[in-house]
Amino acid sequence: DGYRDLAVGAPGAASGTVDAAGAVVVFYGSASGVSASRRVVITQATTGIPGTPEEWDHFGSAVTSADLDRDGYADLLVGTPSESAGTMWGTGSLTIVWGGSSGLKGGATVPTPTGLDEGCYFAAGVAVGDVTGDGAPDLGVTGHCGATTYTGPFTRSGTPASRAFVNHLGTNRGVVMGDVNGDGKAERFWLPGPTDGDVSGPVHLENRHGSYTELPFADGLSGRIGDVNGDGYGDLVTGIPYDASLTLGDTPAHRGGEIQVLYGGPQGITPDQKPQVFHQDTAGVPGAAEDGDLFGSSIGVGDVDGDTYADVLVGTPGEALGSLSYAGSTTLLRGSAAGLTATGAKSFTQDTSGVPGTGEAGDMFGQSVHLTDLNKDGRAETVVGAPAENAYGVVWTAKGSASGPLTSGSSTISGNGVGLTHRYTEFRFGEYLPGARSTV
């Protein structure tokens, strides 16, 4: 209908009596944004969806969308990294739920790589972009046993035009896709996660012939691409949340965590480029860097204020509010012609005036974040997950404006307010949004 929709993962939700089978709630966009009243809940028990709900499947641990069959309607992609294959736990699966004029209906399973074993967690992360330039979405899919690429379009049986297993990367926990050189084709960046020599995680740029180039000055455990400086080239923003208080080894993040920005151009992002770095000790960034803040755990990129420059929303779920540990916060950094800037940066918590609720220890507000225009006014809405809020989790949405997110009139949607149930495990509604977050 011309309005973007919002998919929210709730991997701890029960399916009937099956604990932590997982669910995805899709909220349909409108001129007024999203609300709990216009939604559909998808599980593996939904008619037409492949698979069977099983305990600890965690359906909904990755969510994104693309028009995979090129019928004009966006389709939903759902990762289930803990899916079992026979007696082997945690092999993983990736499900397509087909979009159409009446909404989401029916689905298919994307073919998995051969030889998956226990603990491979296939589809822990999924990214979409047109790598070939033919107009069909292509996929990058991560897992602990390597990475997989799929070339679209996809048939209704879930079969892609082609696929390849990128086994030279070993464990791979993140993938980012977007056009950084202006040729109309998406580049694919692989984020293998911590290595013996780099606990902040290397960044690998996939080359056209299937090999990859490491970007030696860059780090990242999650990432997003958007045009931060408005020059027509995508820019790569990565998050490195783990500082020396949380990890052992070389190259930990700045105290409290950090993000990095690599700027695209006619030559793309080249190995000699050094990233721009932001953390809570950067001048102009609200707050102060403290051990274990997890600044950079999640990243959203989008134009909140309608000035044509993409802004960056940073989740900091480990942020304490006074004595309340892990209450969580988010920080909005502004895009500009000179690049990402802390000028005019704003921080939001559940204690911010106008934000519903109250900050509590362990809420982890900012565990997931997303920036997307849900009401078609040219300004991205701010979407923030607090999956540990009580036993069910909440998602906060705020309209975009020239001054940034509007807390006045903003709202939250809770996991128990959309019909989800749970048994022993918390819903974790809002733990996964289509933005980037670390799965390490």
Backbone torsions as a table, in degrees:
resi	resn	phi	psi	omega
1	ASP	NA	10.0	179.7
2	GLY	90.5	-9.6	177.2
3	TYR	-103.1	134.4	176.6
4	ARG	-69.8	148.3	179.1
5	ASP	-109.4	164.0	-174.6
6	LEU	-122.0	122.0	176.8
7	ALA	-101.2	133.5	-178.6
8	VAL	-127.6	123.7	178.6
9	GLY	-84.7	140.8	175.3
10	ALA	-133.3	74.6	-170.9
11	PRO	-66.7	-16.4	179.2
12	GLY	-92.7	-1.1	-177.7
13	ALA	-66.2	145.5	177.0
14	ALA	-85.0	153.8	171.0
15	SER	-116.0	98.6	-171.7
16	GLY	64.8	-121.2	179.4
17	THR	-95.3	4.5	-177.1
18	VAL	-90.9	112.0	-174.6
19	ASP	-73.8	138.3	172.3
20	ALA	56.9	31.2	173.9
21	ALA	-69.1	-33.6	175.4
22	GLY	98.8	155.8	-179.5
23	ALA	-153.9	159.8	171.0
24	VAL	-125.7	132.3	175.9
25	VAL	-108.9	125.5	178.6
26	VAL	-108.7	122.6	178.0
27	PHE	-102.8	128.4	-177.6
28	TYR	-83.5	129.2	179.7
29	GLY	-69.9	160.5	-179.7
30	SER	-160.7	179.1	179.1
31	ALA	-60.9	-22.3	178.8
32	SER	-103.9	11.5	179.7
33	GLY	92.2	-142.8	-178.9
34	VAL	-117.4	155.5	177.1
35	SER	-149.6	163.1	-179.5
36	ALA	-65.2	-20.1	-174.8
37	SER	-77.9	-21.4	-178.7
38	ARG	-114.6	88.5	-172.2
39	ARG	-151.8	163.8	168.9
40	VAL	-139.5	139.5	179.1
41	VAL	-105.5	126.2	-178.5
42	ILE	-113.7	128.4	172.4
43	THR	-135.4	177.5	176.3
44	GLN	-75.8	-2.4	172.9
45	ALA	-96.8	-4.9	178.5
46	THR	-68.8	136.8	-179.1
47	THR	-53.8	129.1	177.1
48	GLY	89.2	-7.9	179.5
49	ILE	-91.9	126.5	-177.0
50	PRO	-68.3	157.2	177.6
51	GLY	95.8	174.8	-179.6
52	THR	-132.7	134.2	178.3
53	PRO	-62.0	129.6	176.9
54	GLU	-133.2	153.5	179.2
55	GLU	-58.1	134.2	175.4
56	TRP	67.4	20.4	173.6
57	ASP	-63.4	-39.6	-178.0
58	HIS	60.5	42.6	170.1
59	PHE	-54.5	128.8	-177.6
60	GLY	102.2	12.4	179.1
61	SER	-78.2	-8.9	170.0
62	ALA	-148.0	136.9	179.4
63	VAL	-140.4	137.2	171.4
64	THR	-160.3	-179.1	-177.3
65	SER	-149.1	156.5	175.9
66	ALA	-171.9	157.6	177.1
67	ASP	-84.5	84.7	-170.9
68	LEU	-70.8	-30.9	-178.4
69	ASP	-105.1	7.2	175.8
70	ARG	55.1	45.0	176.5
71	ASP	-102.1	6.1	178.7
72	GLY	93.6	-2.3	179.4
73	TYR	-121.5	135.4	178.1
74	ALA	-68.6	140.5	177.1
75	ASP	-108.5	152.9	-178.3
76	LEU	-96.7	134.3	174.3
77	LEU	-111.1	129.4	-176.5
78	VAL	-127.7	123.2	176.1
79	GLY	-90.5	137.8	176.6
80	THR	-129.0	73.7	-171.5
81	PRO	-66.4	-20.5	179.9
82	SER	-93.6	6.2	178.5
83	GLU	-56.8	137.3	177.4
84	SER	-90.1	152.2	171.2
85	ALA	-121.4	101.8	-173.8
86	GLY	65.5	-123.8	179.7
87	THR	-92.2	-0.1	-178.3
88	MET	-92.4	120.1	-177.4
89	TRP	-88.8	142.7	171.7
90	GLY	75.2	30.4	174.3
91	THR	-77.6	-40.3	174.9
92	GLY	98.4	156.2	176.9
93	SER	-154.3	160.8	178.5
94	LEU	-128.5	125.7	-174.5
95	THR	-113.1	137.4	170.1
96	ILE	-101.6	131.8	170.7
97	VAL	-113.5	121.3	-169.8
98	TRP	-79.0	132.5	173.5
99	GLY	-85.9	159.7	179.3
100	GLY	-168.4	-176.9	-175.8
101	SER	-63.1	-24.7	178.9
102	SER	-102.9	14.1	179.3
103	GLY	101.2	-157.9	-176.2
104	LEU	-82.4	131.1	-178.0
105	LYS	-158.7	128.0	177.8
106	GLY	75.5	164.4	-178.5
107	GLY	-164.0	-178.9	-180.0
108	ALA	-153.5	161.5	177.3
109	THR	-102.8	129.6	175.7
110	VAL	-71.7	134.3	-178.5
111	PRO	-56.9	131.7	179.5
112	THR	-87.8	156.4	174.6
113	PRO	-61.6	151.8	177.0
114	THR	-75.1	150.9	173.3
115	GLY	81.6	14.6	177.8
116	LEU	-63.6	141.0	-178.4
117	ASP	-119.7	178.5	176.0
118	GLU	-58.5	139.3	177.1
119	GLY	77.1	13.5	176.9
120	CYS	-76.4	-27.2	176.1
121	TYR	50.2	44.4	175.2
122	PHE	-55.7	137.7	179.6
123	ALA	74.4	26.6	170.3
124	ALA	-66.2	-25.6	176.0
125	GLY	-144.0	145.4	-178.5
126	VAL	-141.7	136.2	173.7
127	ALA	-133.7	154.5	-175.1
128	VAL	-128.5	139.2	174.2
129	GLY	-173.7	160.2	-179.3
130	ASP	-92.8	91.9	-176.6
131	VAL	-74.1	-35.7	-174.5
132	THR	-87.1	-16.5	-179.5
133	GLY	78.1	17.5	-178.8
134	ASP	-95.6	3.4	179.5
135	GLY	91.3	-7.1	179.2
136	ALA	-100.5	136.4	179.5
137	PRO	-66.7	139.6	173.5
138	ASP	-114.1	158.2	-174.2
139	LEU	-119.7	151.5	163.1
140	GLY	-123.0	128.9	-175.1
141	VAL	-127.4	130.7	-176.0
142	THR	-104.0	164.7	176.6
143	GLY	-173.8	171.4	-177.7
144	HIS	-81.2	-2.8	178.4
145	CYS	-117.3	24.8	179.7
146	GLY	123.2	-169.9	-178.2
147	ALA	-131.0	157.1	-177.1
148	THR	-134.0	137.9	174.4
149	THR	-111.7	143.9	177.6
150	TYR	-128.8	132.7	177.9
151	THR	-102.8	125.0	179.3
152	GLY	-83.9	175.6	5.4
153	PRO	-79.7	169.7	179.6
154	PHE	-106.7	144.4	173.1
155	THR	-83.9	170.7	-179.5
156	ARG	-69.4	-9.2	173.6
157	SER	-87.7	-2.0	-179.5
158	GLY	91.8	3.7	-176.5
159	THR	-82.7	127.3	177.4
160	PRO	-83.9	170.9	175.2
161	ALA	-63.9	-35.8	174.9
162	SER	-164.0	166.8	177.4
163	ARG	-149.9	159.6	178.5
164	ALA	-149.0	142.6	178.2
165	PHE	-96.8	119.9	-176.7
166	VAL	-94.3	75.5	-170.6
167	ASN	-79.7	-12.7	-177.6
168	HIS	-70.7	-11.2	-179.5
169	LEU	-88.4	-11.3	-177.7
170	GLY	62.6	-140.3	176.4
171	THR	-58.6	133.1	-179.3
172	ASN	-141.1	119.6	-172.1
173	ARG	-108.5	-8.6	-178.5
174	GLY	-149.7	152.0	176.2
175	VAL	-147.7	139.5	-179.7
176	VAL	-131.7	138.5	-178.5
177	MET	-133.9	137.3	177.8
178	GLY	174.9	161.0	-176.9
179	ASP	-86.7	111.3	-178.7
180	VAL	-107.8	-0.7	179.6
181	ASN	-124.2	4.7	172.9
182	GLY	75.0	18.9	-179.4
183	ASP	-94.4	5.7	179.4
184	GLY	81.6	5.9	178.7
185	LYS	-122.1	140.2	-178.3
186	ALA	-78.8	138.1	168.0
187	GLU	-88.2	155.4	-179.9
188	ARG	-119.4	123.2	178.6
189	PHE	-112.0	126.4	179.8
190	TRP	-101.8	137.3	-179.4
191	LEU	-120.1	90.6	-173.5
192	PRO	-64.0	-20.2	-176.0
193	GLY	96.6	-175.4	-175.3
194	PRO	-58.2	138.7	173.4
195	THR	-122.0	172.2	-178.3
196	ASP	-58.0	-35.0	-177.6
197	GLY	-99.1	-4.2	-174.2
198	ASP	-151.7	91.0	-177.0
199	VAL	-72.9	-14.2	176.6
200	SER	-86.6	-6.5	173.4
201	GLY	87.2	125.4	176.4
202	PRO	-72.8	164.9	176.2
203	VAL	-120.5	123.0	-178.6
204	HIS	-113.7	127.1	174.5
205	LEU	-94.5	121.7	179.1
206	GLU	-74.6	130.5	177.3
207	ASN	-86.8	164.3	-175.2
208	ARG	-64.0	-27.5	-178.0
209	HIS	-93.4	11.0	172.2
210	GLY	100.2	-14.3	175.0
211	SER	-81.7	-173.7	179.3
212	TYR	-144.0	158.2	177.7
213	THR	-118.1	127.7	176.4
214	GLU	-80.6	137.4	175.4
215	LEU	-93.3	101.0	-165.0
216	PRO	-67.3	-21.6	-178.4
217	PHE	-97.1	-2.6	-174.3
218	ALA	-103.8	150.4	173.5
219	ASP	-134.2	163.3	175.1
220	GLY	169.3	140.6	173.8
221	LEU	-109.4	-13.7	175.0
222	SER	-154.7	164.4	-178.2
223	GLY	-167.1	163.9	175.0
224	ARG	-143.9	158.1	178.1
225	ILE	-121.6	132.8	175.7
226	GLY	-160.7	163.2	-177.1
227	ASP	-89.6	89.0	-174.2
228	VAL	-72.1	-35.4	-176.3
229	ASN	-104.4	7.3	171.3
230	GLY	66.7	26.3	-178.8
231	ASP	-96.2	6.0	178.4
232	GLY	90.5	-1.1	178.7
233	TYR	-115.4	137.3	178.4
234	GLY	-67.6	146.2	177.9
235	ASP	-118.3	142.4	-176.8
236	LEU	-96.4	123.1	176.6
237	VAL	-114.4	124.1	-179.2
238	THR	-120.2	153.3	178.9
239	GLY	-112.5	136.2	177.8
240	ILE	-130.1	87.2	-170.9
241	PRO	-83.8	-16.1	-169.6
242	TYR	-95.3	113.1	178.6
243	ASP	-93.6	-175.2	-175.3
244	ALA	-64.9	-19.2	178.6
245	SER	-76.5	-15.0	-175.0
246	LEU	-114.9	-12.1	-175.1
247	THR	-147.6	153.3	176.5
248	LEU	-106.3	148.8	176.9
249	GLY	123.7	-172.7	-176.5
250	ASP	-85.1	153.5	173.1
251	THR	57.7	49.4	171.9
252	PRO	-67.6	164.3	178.4
253	ALA	-68.3	165.5	170.5
254	HIS	-54.6	153.4	-179.8
255	ARG	-48.9	127.2	-180.0
256	GLY	87.8	-12.1	-178.7
257	GLY	104.9	164.4	-177.1
258	GLU	-153.4	167.4	167.7
259	ILE	-124.6	157.2	177.9
260	GLN	-127.6	148.2	178.5
261	VAL	-125.4	126.4	172.5
262	LEU	-115.2	126.9	-171.4
263	TYR	-94.6	132.9	176.4
264	GLY	-76.6	167.6	179.3
265	GLY	-171.6	-172.7	-178.2
266	PRO	-56.0	-28.9	177.7
267	GLN	-97.3	7.7	-177.2
268	GLY	76.4	-148.6	176.0
269	ILE	-105.2	116.5	-172.6
270	THR	-100.2	156.7	-176.3
271	PRO	-61.4	-22.0	-177.5
272	ASP	-85.6	-3.4	-177.9
273	GLN	-77.7	132.1	175.5
274	LYS	-97.9	135.7	-174.2
275	PRO	-76.0	154.8	168.0
276	GLN	-83.0	134.1	-172.7
277	VAL	-117.9	136.4	174.6
278	PHE	-128.1	141.7	173.9
279	HIS	-152.0	-177.2	-174.8
280	GLN	-80.1	0.9	169.1
281	ASP	-100.7	-0.6	175.6
282	THR	-71.0	134.3	-179.9
283	ALA	-54.4	128.1	178.4
284	GLY	95.7	-18.5	178.3
285	VAL	-80.2	125.6	-178.1
286	PRO	-62.1	151.7	176.4
287	GLY	89.3	-169.7	178.9
288	ALA	-142.1	141.9	-178.9
289	ALA	-68.6	127.9	178.4
290	GLU	-135.2	152.9	179.9
291	ASP	-53.2	131.2	172.0
292	GLY	74.4	17.8	178.6
293	ASP	-64.7	-31.5	-178.2
294	LEU	68.5	33.2	172.6
295	PHE	-61.5	123.4	-177.1
296	GLY	99.8	5.6	177.1
297	SER	-61.6	-32.9	178.5
298	SER	-140.0	152.0	-175.7
299	ILE	-139.4	133.6	170.4
300	GLY	-122.2	141.8	179.9
301	VAL	-129.4	125.1	179.7
302	GLY	-179.4	164.2	-176.9
303	ASP	-90.2	97.4	-176.1
304	VAL	-75.2	-36.7	-171.5
305	ASP	-103.3	1.9	175.3
306	GLY	73.2	24.1	-179.5
307	ASP	-95.9	8.6	179.1
308	THR	79.1	-2.1	175.5
309	TYR	-102.4	131.9	178.1
310	ALA	-70.1	134.3	175.9
311	ASP	-99.5	165.5	-177.1
312	VAL	-125.7	124.8	175.7
313	LEU	-103.6	126.7	-175.7
314	VAL	-114.2	125.8	176.3
315	GLY	-88.2	138.4	179.8
316	THR	-132.8	71.6	-172.0
317	PRO	-69.0	-15.8	178.7
318	GLY	-88.9	-0.3	-178.3
319	GLU	-62.6	132.7	174.6
320	ALA	-90.7	142.9	171.2
321	LEU	-108.3	99.8	-172.7
322	GLY	64.3	-121.5	179.6
323	SER	-91.7	2.9	-176.1
324	LEU	-90.3	97.9	-177.4
325	SER	-72.5	146.5	177.5
326	TYR	55.7	31.3	172.7
327	ALA	-70.0	-40.8	173.1
328	GLY	95.3	154.4	177.9
329	SER	-155.2	171.5	173.0
330	THR	-134.5	155.0	179.4
331	THR	-131.9	130.3	176.5
332	LEU	-102.4	121.0	174.9
333	LEU	-107.2	142.3	-171.6
334	ARG	-94.6	140.5	169.0
335	GLY	-80.2	155.6	179.3
336	SER	-159.6	172.0	178.7
337	ALA	-61.8	-25.4	178.7
338	ALA	-89.8	2.2	-178.4
339	GLY	106.9	-170.2	-179.3
340	LEU	-67.1	138.6	-177.2
341	THR	-137.4	151.0	174.3
342	ALA	-87.7	-6.1	176.8
343	THR	-61.8	124.1	-178.8
344	GLY	78.0	11.4	179.5
345	ALA	-62.4	146.9	180.0
346	LYS	-133.4	148.3	177.2
347	SER	-116.6	144.8	-179.3
348	PHE	-132.1	134.7	174.2
349	THR	-135.2	179.0	176.4
350	GLN	-76.9	-2.2	172.0
351	ASP	-99.6	-1.6	177.3
352	THR	-68.6	136.4	-179.5
353	SER	-55.1	128.7	179.3
354	GLY	95.3	-19.3	177.6
355	VAL	-82.8	121.9	-178.5
356	PRO	-62.1	149.3	177.3
357	GLY	93.7	-174.5	-179.2
358	THR	-138.9	138.3	177.7
359	GLY	-62.6	131.0	179.3
360	GLU	-133.2	152.8	178.1
361	ALA	-58.8	131.6	175.0
362	GLY	84.7	2.8	-179.9
363	ASP	-65.2	-35.7	-178.0
364	MET	59.1	45.5	172.3
365	PHE	-60.8	125.0	-176.1
366	GLY	99.6	4.0	175.0
367	GLN	-57.9	-32.7	172.4
368	SER	-136.0	146.7	176.9
369	VAL	-142.3	157.7	-178.8
370	HIS	-157.8	140.5	173.6
371	LEU	-120.7	119.8	-178.7
372	THR	-157.7	146.0	-178.1
373	ASP	-85.6	102.4	-176.1
374	LEU	-92.2	-18.7	-176.3
375	ASN	-114.0	8.3	173.2
376	LYS	60.8	38.4	176.4
377	ASP	-104.5	7.1	178.4
378	GLY	84.6	4.9	179.0
379	ARG	-129.1	131.1	-175.0
380	ALA	-72.3	137.4	169.9
381	GLU	-76.7	149.4	174.7
382	THR	-93.9	126.4	179.9
383	VAL	-124.5	126.2	-176.6
384	VAL	-133.1	130.9	176.7
385	GLY	-98.1	138.3	171.7
386	ALA	-125.2	76.5	-168.4
387	PRO	-67.8	-17.0	-179.2
388	ALA	-99.4	10.9	175.4
389	GLU	-63.9	116.2	-175.6
390	ASN	50.7	-137.0	-179.0
391	ALA	-102.3	0.8	-168.7
392	TYR	-122.6	-30.5	-178.3
393	GLY	88.5	152.1	178.5
394	VAL	-137.4	160.4	173.0
395	VAL	-124.8	127.4	178.9
396	TRP	-100.7	134.2	175.8
397	THR	-126.5	137.9	178.3
398	ALA	-135.9	136.6	179.7
399	LYS	-67.9	148.3	174.1
400	GLY	-79.1	157.0	177.8
401	SER	-158.2	172.8	179.4
402	ALA	-61.3	-23.3	179.8
403	SER	-98.7	2.7	-178.6
404	GLY	109.5	-166.9	-179.1
405	PRO	-59.5	135.1	178.9
406	LEU	-90.9	107.0	178.6
407	THR	-72.5	-31.4	176.7
408	SER	-66.7	124.3	-177.4
409	GLY	83.8	-0.3	177.5
410	SER	-71.1	165.1	-173.5
411	SER	-146.3	162.7	173.5
412	THR	-122.3	150.0	174.2
413	ILE	-121.4	131.7	-176.6
414	SER	-104.5	156.6	179.6
415	GLY	-61.9	-38.6	179.0
416	ASN	-78.6	-11.9	178.0
417	GLY	-85.5	-3.5	179.3
418	VAL	-117.7	15.9	173.2
419	GLY	89.9	5.2	177.3
420	LEU	-74.0	152.7	176.2
421	THR	-128.6	164.0	175.3
422	HIS	-147.4	163.8	177.7
423	ARG	-110.7	-83.5	-177.9
424	TYR	-105.8	-25.5	-177.8
425	THR	-92.8	145.4	174.9
426	GLU	-66.8	150.6	-178.7
427	PHE	-57.1	-44.7	-171.2
428	ARG	60.5	32.7	174.8
429	PHE	-61.1	128.3	-179.0
430	GLY	91.9	3.1	178.5
431	GLU	-69.9	-29.3	-178.9
432	TYR	-127.3	125.0	173.1
433	LEU	-122.8	170.7	179.8
434	PRO	-70.3	3.3	173.7
435	GLY	-80.6	-170.7	-177.3
436	ALA	-101.7	134.0	173.0
437	ARG	-146.8	153.0	-178.1
438	SER	-72.7	134.4	176.3
439	THR	-108.9	10.8	-178.9
440	VAL	-73.5	NA	NA
